[in-house]
Amino acid sequence: MTELIVGTKKGLFVLNGKADGSFEVSARAFAGEPVDYATRDPRSGRVLAATSSPIYGPKLWYTEDPAGEWMQAAGVELPEDAGAALERLWVITPAESEDCLLAGGDPGVLFESEDAGASWRVNEALWKHPTRSSWQPGGGGLCLHSIAPWPGNADRLAVAVSAAGVWLTEDRGRTWRQGNNGLVARYLPEDAQVGVTALCVHHMERSPQRPERLFMQFHGGVYRSDDAGETWSDIGNGLPSDFGFPLTIDPADPDRAYVIPLRADTDRVTPDGRVRVYETTDAGTSWSALAEGLPQTDAYLTVLRQAFDSTGAAEALELYFGATSGELFGSRDAGASWFTAASRLPPIYSLAASR
């Protein structure tokens, strides 16, 4: 049985799927509220969800049963002297220490929890980094949206901020340094690119089997790092567009990654009205389109950065993505063929798959 936890513009949906590919809604929560991100911690089984409201602001919730009672987490707020408000929570990720979770938000803030998500605190070193005054928000705000722990090593961590680039720590977040060598901000004038901090990373994932390898979807560019994020190489050749938001990987194969290109930053829809997932099996040297079962005519979909996920590995890899149209697609054979898991959900903001 596969579980999909789906954050949408109008609440949280939990879908459960059978081997034949059919999915049914088993729970709904936060009806009518935007759920920006939601996931299940595989260690504890606890479900966590980030909501936002123009009246009450962003909140983080947790539960043992998504169809039951939800508890509001404590400490999800900026320091009193921040001079800014917490705008949104973008991602929640299990860390390497037991019961430790990490969450990223806007404005470029990293939260830490040591009690499975019941209470949180701000990572002060990143919040007070001397370069923060030069950080610039991307189109979705100054969002810390990608958190990449190092398997088996709680001291090492990489995070990505739009638009402030990649940040690395090797001492459990006490100090941070940039990891942006090789990234090219084509959206800026050429004479403004040297030493720029405003680097608009869209999504970043680490390979568990080769932790020094990371894949990135940039604002114009797909990149790979083979030295833990210190330097980056452009691997976008062969794609119909190197602009996009979502990215996922095969946890069993450090050479295998998937992206969903969008036409351009001014036209954020699938190119040519065709929905295609692109796979690399050679670390970005080449890309192949995976489209069997996906709409191929007059399909101008938008897939957001957190709305693409996988579960399983290798030939048992399952892939799932949702669109702002409310359609949700899945593959149980690593993308070779696709089916429609849901077709009439509210606009999909995030998706987390597990089994």
Secondary structure, 3 states (H helix, E strand, C coil): CEEEEEEECCEEEEEEECCCCCEEEEEEECCCCCEEEEEECCCCCCEEEEECCCCCCCEEEEECCCCCCCEECECCCCCCCCCCCCCEEEEEEECCCCCCEEEEEECCEEEEECCCCCECEECHHHHCCCCHHHCCCECCECEEEEEEEECCEEEEEEEEEECCEEEEECCCCCCCEECCECCCCCCCCHHHCCCCCCCCEEEEEECCCCCCCEEEEEECEEEEECCCCCECEECCCCCCCCEEEEEEECCCCCCCEEEEEECECCECCCHHHCCCEEEECCCCCCCEEECCCCCCCCCCCCCCCECEEEECCHHHCEEEEECCCCCEEEECCCCCCCEEEECCCCCEEEEEEEC
